[in-house]
């Protein structure tokens, strides 16, 4: 597995809750840049990417509609 940020080697790690030393999550950490990813982080990144794509699609649609309206009013 390679790091999504730098392409470095990702190693399995366990995140601990500092208050009671219990396992918080299983994750992977980049040996090169220190990027940490777990299921929740990846889920949020996918959701944010989907939202970003929806906004880009809506902006492109609005631009297309604006051009169409401008063509009609000439």
Backbone atoms as SQL, in Angstrom:
CREATE TABLE atoms (id INTEGER PRIMARY KEY, chain TEXT, resi INTEGER, resn TEXT, atom TEXT, x REAL, y REAL, z REAL);
INSERT INTO atoms VALUES
  (1, 'A', 1, 'UNK', 'N', 0.854, -1.167, 0.000),
  (2, 'A', 1, 'UNK', 'CA', 0.000, 0.000, 0.000),
  (3, 'A', 1, 'UNK', 'C', 0.906, 1.238, 0.000),
  (4, 'A', 2, 'UNK', 'N', 0.533, 2.211, -0.822),
  (5, 'A', 2, 'UNK', 'CA', 1.330, 3.442, -0.901),
  (6, 'A', 2, 'UNK', 'C', 0.533, 4.627, -0.359),
  (7, 'A', 3, 'UNK', 'N', 1.254, 5.604, 0.117),
  (8, 'A', 3, 'UNK', 'CA', 0.666, 6.804, 0.708),
  (9, 'A', 3, 'UNK', 'C', -0.030, 7.632, -0.368),
  (10, 'A', 4, 'UNK', 'N', -1.229, 8.121, -0.027),
  (11, 'A', 4, 'UNK', 'CA', -1.989, 8.956, -0.969),
  (12, 'A', 4, 'UNK', 'C', -1.386, 10.353, -1.108),
  (13, 'A', 5, 'UNK', 'N', -0.542, 10.747, -0.188),
  (14, 'A', 5, 'UNK', 'CA', 0.064, 12.083, -0.253),
  (15, 'A', 5, 'UNK', 'C', 1.427, 12.088, -0.937),
  (16, 'A', 6, 'UNK', 'N', 2.296, 11.144, -0.557),
  (17, 'A', 6, 'UNK', 'CA', 3.678, 11.202, -1.059),
  (18, 'A', 6, 'UNK', 'C', 4.107, 9.953, -1.820),
  (19, 'A', 7, 'UNK', 'N', 3.269, 8.912, -1.805),
  (20, 'A', 7, 'UNK', 'CA', 3.634, 7.677, -2.486),
  (21, 'A', 7, 'UNK', 'C', 4.536, 6.769, -1.672),
  (22, 'A', 8, 'UNK', 'N', 4.788, 7.121, -0.416),
  (23, 'A', 8, 'UNK', 'CA', 5.659, 6.335, 0.453),
  (24, 'A', 8, 'UNK', 'C', 4.993, 5.060, 0.953),
  (25, 'A', 9, 'UNK', 'N', 5.751, 4.261, 1.677),
  (26, 'A', 9, 'UNK', 'CA', 5.292, 2.989, 2.206),
  (27, 'A', 9, 'UNK', 'C', 4.385, 3.206, 3.417),
  (28, 'A', 10, 'UNK', 'N', 3.198, 2.596, 3.383),
  (29, 'A', 10, 'UNK', 'CA', 2.256, 2.663, 4.493),
  (30, 'A', 10, 'UNK', 'C', 2.428, 1.429, 5.371),
  (31, 'A', 11, 'UNK', 'N', 2.542, 1.640, 6.683),
  (32, 'A', 11, 'UNK', 'CA', 2.723, 0.564, 7.648),
  (33, 'A', 11, 'UNK', 'C', 1.526, 0.514, 8.598),
  (34, 'A', 12, 'UNK', 'N', 1.112, -0.701, 8.961),
  (35, 'A', 12, 'UNK', 'CA', 0.004, -0.850, 9.910),
  (36, 'A', 12, 'UNK', 'C', 0.426, -0.324, 11.280),
  (37, 'A', 13, 'UNK', 'N', -0.531, 0.339, 11.950),
  (38, 'A', 13, 'UNK', 'CA', -0.282, 0.867, 13.282),
  (39, 'A', 13, 'UNK', 'C', -1.581, 0.827, 14.072),
  (40, 'A', 14, 'UNK', 'N', -1.490, 0.978, 15.363),
  (41, 'A', 14, 'UNK', 'CA', -2.657, 1.043, 16.229),
  (42, 'A', 14, 'UNK', 'C', -2.658, 2.394, 16.925),
  (43, 'A', 15, 'UNK', 'N', -3.781, 3.079, 16.864),
  (44, 'A', 15, 'UNK', 'CA', -3.915, 4.363, 17.539),
  (45, 'A', 15, 'UNK', 'C', -4.504, 4.112, 18.920),
  (46, 'A', 16, 'UNK', 'N', -3.905, 4.710, 19.923),
  (47, 'A', 16, 'UNK', 'CA', -4.344, 4.528, 21.304),
  (48, 'A', 16, 'UNK', 'C', -5.010, 5.786, 21.828),
  (49, 'A', 17, 'UNK', 'N', -6.020, 5.611, 22.652),
  (50, 'A', 17, 'UNK', 'CA', -6.646, 6.712, 23.363),
  (51, 'A', 17, 'UNK', 'C', -5.709, 7.097, 24.503),
  (52, 'A', 18, 'UNK', 'N', -5.248, 8.327, 24.536),
  (53, 'A', 18, 'UNK', 'CA', -4.265, 8.749, 25.539),
  (54, 'A', 18, 'UNK', 'C', -4.825, 8.781, 26.960),
  (55, 'A', 19, 'UNK', 'N', -6.146, 8.916, 27.103),
  (56, 'A', 19, 'UNK', 'CA', -6.739, 8.989, 28.443),
  (57, 'A', 19, 'UNK', 'C', -6.722, 7.650, 29.166),
  (58, 'A', 20, 'UNK', 'N', -7.000, 6.562, 28.448),
  (59, 'A', 20, 'UNK', 'CA', -7.085, 5.278, 29.148),
  (60, 'A', 20, 'UNK', 'C', -6.288, 4.159, 28.465),
  (61, 'A', 21, 'UNK', 'N', -5.412, 4.508, 27.557),
  (62, 'A', 21, 'UNK', 'CA', -4.530, 3.559, 26.870),
  (63, 'A', 21, 'UNK', 'C', -5.276, 2.409, 26.191),
  (64, 'A', 22, 'UNK', 'N', -6.499, 2.642, 25.764),
  (65, 'A', 22, 'UNK', 'CA', -7.255, 1.639, 25.022),
  (66, 'A', 22, 'UNK', 'C', -7.078, 1.874, 23.528),
  (67, 'A', 23, 'UNK', 'N', -7.213, 0.804, 22.780),
  (68, 'A', 23, 'UNK', 'CA', -7.084, 0.919, 21.324),
  (69, 'A', 23, 'UNK', 'C', -8.200, 1.801, 20.786),
  (70, 'A', 24, 'UNK', 'N', -7.838, 2.806, 20.045),
  (71, 'A', 24, 'UNK', 'CA', -8.800, 3.735, 19.465),
  (72, 'A', 24, 'UNK', 'C', -9.172, 3.291, 18.056),
  (73, 'A', 25, 'UNK', 'N', -8.167, 2.913, 17.243),
  (74, 'A', 25, 'UNK', 'CA', -8.440, 2.500, 15.868),
  (75, 'A', 25, 'UNK', 'C', -7.217, 1.810, 15.289),
  (76, 'A', 26, 'UNK', 'N', -7.481, 0.902, 14.374),
  (77, 'A', 26, 'UNK', 'CA', -6.405, 0.344, 13.557),
  (78, 'A', 26, 'UNK', 'C', -6.246, 1.258, 12.362),
  (79, 'A', 27, 'UNK', 'N', -5.026, 1.547, 12.002),
  (80, 'A', 27, 'UNK', 'CA', -4.779, 2.503, 10.935),
  (81, 'A', 27, 'UNK', 'C', -3.503, 2.123, 10.198),
  (82, 'A', 28, 'UNK', 'N', -3.172, 2.930, 9.201),
  (83, 'A', 28, 'UNK', 'CA', -1.890, 2.820, 8.523),
  (84, 'A', 28, 'UNK', 'C', -1.222, 4.181, 8.576),
  (85, 'A', 29, 'UNK', 'N', 0.110, 4.171, 8.668),
  (86, 'A', 29, 'UNK', 'CA', 0.881, 5.406, 8.774),
  (87, 'A', 29, 'UNK', 'C', 2.019, 5.353, 7.773),
  (88, 'A', 30, 'UNK', 'N', 2.256, 6.452, 7.077),
  (89, 'A', 30, 'UNK', 'CA', 3.318, 6.520, 6.084),
  (90, 'A', 30, 'UNK', 'C', 4.679, 6.612, 6.776),
  (91, 'A', 31, 'UNK', 'N', 5.589, 5.737, 6.368),
  (92, 'A', 31, 'UNK', 'CA', 6.936, 5.748, 6.925),
  (93, 'A', 31, 'UNK', 'C', 7.713, 6.970, 6.448),
  (94, 'A', 32, 'UNK', 'N', 7.259, 7.600, 5.376),
  (95, 'A', 32, 'UNK', 'CA', 7.975, 8.725, 4.785),
  (96, 'A', 32, 'UNK', 'C', 7.499, 10.081, 5.338),
  (97, 'A', 33, 'UNK', 'N', 6.185, 10.366, 5.205),
  (98, 'A', 33, 'UNK', 'CA', 5.692, 11.700, 5.579),
  (99, 'A', 33, 'UNK', 'C', 4.862, 11.717, 6.858),
  (100, 'A', 34, 'UNK', 'N', 4.491, 10.540, 7.396),
  (101, 'A', 34, 'UNK', 'CA', 3.729, 10.486, 8.634),
  (102, 'A', 34, 'UNK', 'C', 2.222, 10.566, 8.452),
  (103, 'A', 35, 'UNK', 'N', 1.725, 10.603, 7.216),
  (104, 'A', 35, 'UNK', 'CA', 0.293, 10.625, 6.954),
  (105, 'A', 35, 'UNK', 'C', -0.367, 9.413, 7.604),
  (106, 'A', 36, 'UNK', 'N', -1.453, 9.648, 8.367),
  (107, 'A', 36, 'UNK', 'CA', -2.180, 8.560, 9.024),
  (108, 'A', 36, 'UNK', 'C', -3.557, 8.450, 8.377),
  (109, 'A', 37, 'UNK', 'N', -3.964, 7.210, 8.086),
  (110, 'A', 37, 'UNK', 'CA', -5.287, 6.958, 7.519),
  (111, 'A', 37, 'UNK', 'C', -5.927, 5.792, 8.253),
  (112, 'A', 38, 'UNK', 'N', -7.217, 5.939, 8.548),
  (113, 'A', 38, 'UNK', 'CA', -8.017, 4.837, 9.070),
  (114, 'A', 38, 'UNK', 'C', -9.344, 4.838, 8.320),
  (115, 'A', 39, 'UNK', 'N', -10.249, 3.949, 8.683),
  (116, 'A', 39, 'UNK', 'CA', -11.519, 3.843, 7.953),
  (117, 'A', 39, 'UNK', 'C', -12.297, 5.145, 7.957),
  (118, 'A', 40, 'UNK', 'N', -12.366, 5.811, 9.088),
  (119, 'A', 40, 'UNK', 'CA', -13.145, 7.038, 9.195),
  (120, 'A', 40, 'UNK', 'C', -12.534, 8.160, 8.353),
  (121, 'A', 41, 'UNK', 'N', -11.227, 8.305, 8.401),
  (122, 'A', 41, 'UNK', 'CA', -10.547, 9.325, 7.599),
  (123, 'A', 41, 'UNK', 'C', -10.818, 9.087, 6.115),
  (124, 'A', 42, 'UNK', 'N', -10.686, 7.848, 5.670),
  (125, 'A', 42, 'UNK', 'CA', -10.921, 7.533, 4.255),
  (126, 'A', 42, 'UNK', 'C', -12.379, 7.763, 3.867),
  (127, 'A', 43, 'UNK', 'N', -13.301, 7.433, 4.775),
  (128, 'A', 43, 'UNK', 'CA', -14.717, 7.655, 4.509),
  (129, 'A', 43, 'UNK', 'C', -14.996, 9.149, 4.331),
  (130, 'A', 44, 'UNK', 'N', -14.426, 9.985, 5.177),
  (131, 'A', 44, 'UNK', 'CA', -14.624, 11.434, 5.077),
  (132, 'A', 44, 'UNK', 'C', -13.994, 11.989, 3.800),
  (133, 'A', 45, 'UNK', 'N', -12.820, 11.491, 3.428),
  (134, 'A', 45, 'UNK', 'CA', -12.183, 11.954, 2.196),
  (135, 'A', 45, 'UNK', 'C', -13.026, 11.614, 0.979),
  (136, 'A', 46, 'UNK', 'N', -13.610, 10.394, 0.953),
  (137, 'A', 46, 'UNK', 'CA', -14.476, 10.016, -0.168),
  (138, 'A', 46, 'UNK', 'C', -15.718, 10.896, -0.204),
  (139, 'A', 47, 'UNK', 'N', -16.310, 11.155, 0.962),
  (140, 'A', 47, 'UNK', 'CA', -17.507, 12.002, 1.017),
  (141, 'A', 47, 'UNK', 'C', -17.179, 13.420, 0.543),
  (142, 'A', 48, 'UNK', 'N', -16.070, 13.959, 1.018),
  (143, 'A', 48, 'UNK', 'CA', -15.692, 15.312, 0.613),
  (144, 'A', 48, 'UNK', 'C', -15.386, 15.392, -0.875),
  (145, 'A', 49, 'UNK', 'N', -14.767, 14.345, -1.432),
  (146, 'A', 49, 'UNK', 'CA', -14.491, 14.318, -2.873),
  (147, 'A', 49, 'UNK', 'C', -15.800, 14.282, -3.652),
  (148, 'A', 50, 'UNK', 'N', -16.786, 13.532, -3.162),
  (149, 'A', 50, 'UNK', 'CA', -18.081, 13.460, -3.840),
  (150, 'A', 50, 'UNK', 'C', -18.783, 14.820, -3.794),
  (151, 'A', 51, 'UNK', 'N', -18.725, 15.497, -2.662),
  (152, 'A', 51, 'UNK', 'CA', -19.340, 16.823, -2.541),
  (153, 'A', 51, 'UNK', 'C', -18.645, 17.806, -3.473),
  (154, 'A', 52, 'UNK', 'N', -17.328, 17.768, -3.511),
  (155, 'A', 52, 'UNK', 'CA', -16.569, 18.652, -4.400),
  (156, 'A', 52, 'UNK', 'C', -16.969, 18.421, -5.856),
  (157, 'A', 53, 'UNK', 'N', -17.142, 17.158, -6.241),
  (158, 'A', 53, 'UNK', 'CA', -17.541, 16.836, -7.611),
  (159, 'A', 53, 'UNK', 'C', -18.953, 17.353, -7.905),
  (160, 'A', 54, 'UNK', 'N', -19.869, 17.219, -6.950),
  (161, 'A', 54, 'UNK', 'CA', -21.228, 17.735, -7.141),
  (162, 'A', 54, 'UNK', 'C', -21.229, 19.245, -7.344),
  (163, 'A', 55, 'UNK', 'N', -20.435, 19.955, -6.561),
  (164, 'A', 55, 'UNK', 'CA', -20.349, 21.409, -6.693),
  (165, 'A', 55, 'UNK', 'C', -19.767, 21.784, -8.053),
  (166, 'A', 56, 'UNK', 'N', -18.715, 21.082, -8.488),
  (167, 'A', 56, 'UNK', 'CA', -18.113, 21.363, -9.794),
  (168, 'A', 56, 'UNK', 'C', -19.111, 21.104, -10.910),
  (169, 'A', 57, 'UNK', 'N', -19.872, 20.019, -10.812),
  (170, 'A', 57, 'UNK', 'CA', -20.887, 19.706, -11.828),
  (171, 'A', 57, 'UNK', 'C', -21.969, 20.779, -11.870),
  (172, 'A', 58, 'UNK', 'N', -22.397, 21.236, -10.690),
  (173, 'A', 58, 'UNK', 'CA', -23.432, 22.275, -10.625),
  (174, 'A', 58, 'UNK', 'C', -22.923, 23.585, -11.222),
  (175, 'A', 59, 'UNK', 'N', -21.676, 23.950, -10.935),
  (176, 'A', 59, 'UNK', 'CA', -21.105, 25.177, -11.505),
  (177, 'A', 59, 'UNK', 'C', -21.006, 25.080, -13.019),
  (178, 'A', 60, 'UNK', 'N', -20.587, 23.924, -13.531),
  (179, 'A', 60, 'UNK', 'CA', -20.499, 23.731, -14.978),
  (180, 'A', 60, 'UNK', 'C', -21.887, 23.829, -15.605),
  (181, 'A', 61, 'UNK', 'N', -22.888, 23.273, -14.958),
  (182, 'A', 61, 'UNK', 'CA', -24.260, 23.334, -15.467),
  (183, 'A', 61, 'UNK', 'C', -24.752, 24.780, -15.497),
  (184, 'A', 62, 'UNK', 'N', -24.465, 25.538, -14.432),
  (185, 'A', 62, 'UNK', 'CA', -24.885, 26.938, -14.392),
  (186, 'A', 62, 'UNK', 'C', -24.211, 27.759, -15.490),
  (187, 'A', 63, 'UNK', 'N', -22.936, 27.485, -15.746),
  (188, 'A', 63, 'UNK', 'CA', -22.244, 28.198, -16.824),
  (189, 'A', 63, 'UNK', 'C', -22.865, 27.869, -18.175),
  (190, 'A', 64, 'UNK', 'N', -23.202, 26.615, -18.393),
  (191, 'A', 64, 'UNK', 'CA', -23.833, 26.203, -19.641),
  (192, 'A', 64, 'UNK', 'C', -25.195, 26.867, -19.793),
  (193, 'A', 65, 'UNK', 'N', -25.967, 26.923, -18.720),
  (194, 'A', 65, 'UNK', 'CA', -27.276, 27.573, -18.753),
  (195, 'A', 65, 'UNK', 'C', -27.135, 29.063, -19.021),
  (196, 'A', 66, 'UNK', 'N', -26.137, 29.696, -18.438),
  (197, 'A', 66, 'UNK', 'CA', -25.908, 31.130, -18.642),
  (198, 'A', 66, 'UNK', 'C', -25.596, 31.419, -20.104),
  (199, 'A', 67, 'UNK', 'N', -24.791, 30.574, -20.730),
  (200, 'A', 67, 'UNK', 'CA', -24.476, 30.753, -22.152),
  (201, 'A', 67, 'UNK', 'C', -25.717, 30.560, -23.004),
  (202, 'A', 68, 'UNK', 'N', -26.534, 29.584, -22.641),
  (203, 'A', 68, 'UNK', 'CA', -27.744, 29.318, -23.416),
  (204, 'A', 68, 'UNK', 'C', -28.699, 30.493, -23.323),
  (205, 'A', 69, 'UNK', 'N', -28.860, 31.093, -22.135),
  (206, 'A', 69, 'UNK', 'CA', -29.725, 32.245, -21.953),
  (207, 'A', 69, 'UNK', 'C', -29.174, 33.433, -22.721),
  (208, 'A', 70, 'UNK', 'N', -27.864, 33.612, -22.702),
  (209, 'A', 70, 'UNK', 'CA', -27.256, 34.730, -23.431),
  (210, 'A', 70, 'UNK', 'C', -27.498, 34.579, -24.927),
  (211, 'A', 71, 'UNK', 'N', -27.443, 33.360, -25.447),
  (212, 'A', 71, 'UNK', 'CA', -27.691, 33.118, -26.870),
  (213, 'A', 71, 'UNK', 'C', -29.130, 33.434, -27.243),
  (214, 'A', 72, 'UNK', 'N', -30.077, 33.135, -26.365),
  (215, 'A', 72, 'UNK', 'CA', -31.499, 33.357, -26.630),
  (216, 'A', 72, 'UNK', 'C', -31.818, 34.844, -26.619),
  (217, 'A', 73, 'UNK', 'N', -31.164, 35.618, -25.757),
  (218, 'A', 73, 'UNK', 'CA', -31.499, 37.044, -25.623),
  (219, 'A', 73, 'UNK', 'C', -30.884, 37.894, -26.711),
  (220, 'A', 74, 'UNK', 'N', -30.048, 37.337, -27.565),
  (221, 'A', 74, 'UNK', 'CA', -29.444, 38.142, -28.648),
  (222, 'A', 74, 'UNK', 'C', -30.375, 38.365, -29.780);
